[in-house]
Amino acid sequence: MAMKKTDLEKNKALKLGNAMKQAAANRGGKNAATEPKVDRREQRKLDQAQGLVPFACKLNSGLVEELKTRAATHPDGLNGLLDEVIRRGLAG
């Protein structure tokens, strides 16, 4: 039994979609080759041991961009920069 042209095209689209999902899953981060992969549960335990708690808030997009720019050069990244800025703000 021969397949219809539309069925063939649907199959091609599904294959392409699956290939893209697979590529995205295999990509990894920029330090994936040098740093061991830590799953979410293990990362949560490490964070809790350090006394870290997730805290979400809404900020102006301009402020977020400035924070990201400054965090790129901060030794502890975005989390360290925010900790430093908030502590300074609360102290003064």
N, C-alpha and C positions, 0 to 999 in steps of 0.2 A: 504494500500500500504506500503510495507516494504522499509526501507531506506537501501541504499548501505552502506557497511562497510566504504568506504572512506567518505561518508557524515557524518556518526556517529563520525568518527575521527576528521573531521573538526569542528563539533559541540563541541566536547570535548575541542579542542584547543581554540575555541572562548570563551568558558566558563572559561577556565583557564586564558586566556589573560584578560578577563573582571575582574576576581577575583583579578589578580595581579594589575590592574589599580586601582581598588577600594581600595586595601590594601595600595597602595602608596599614594592615596589621603587622606586616614584616618590617616596616620602615624603622621604627624605634626613634629614640631621641638623638640629639647631637653627641651625647657622651655615652651612647649605648655600648660602644665597643670597649670603653675603658672602665665604666662603672658597672658593678653587678646589679642585676635587676632585682628590685624589692617590690613585693606585692603590696597591695593596699593595706591589708590587715597587719602585715609586719611593719609597714611605715607608720600606721596609726599607733602601734605599740611603742615604736621608737619615739614618736612625737609625745605621747603621753608620759614616757619616762623622763623627757626633758621639760615637762610641765606645759607643753604647747596645747592650745585649744583652738579649733577652727573658729573664725570670726568673720562673718560676711557683712558687708555694708555697701551702700551705693555712693559712688563718687562721680564728680564731674569728669567728663571724658578728657578735657584738657589736663586736669590734675593727674589722671591715670597715665596719660602719655608722658608727662614730666617725671612721674615716679618710675615708670618703666625705663626711661632714659637714664635716670640717676642710678637705678638698680643695676644696670648693665655694668657699671664700674664699681659697685659696692662689693666688698669682699664676701658678704653673706647674702647677696642677692636681694630680692624684693622683701622677703620676710625680715631680714636683718635691717634693711633700710627703714621699713615701716616701724619696727621696734624702736630703733634709734630716734626717729622723728617724733613718734608719739611720746616716748619718755621725755625727750627734750621739751616738747610742748606742755606736758603735764607738770614738769618741774618749774617751768617759767611762767 
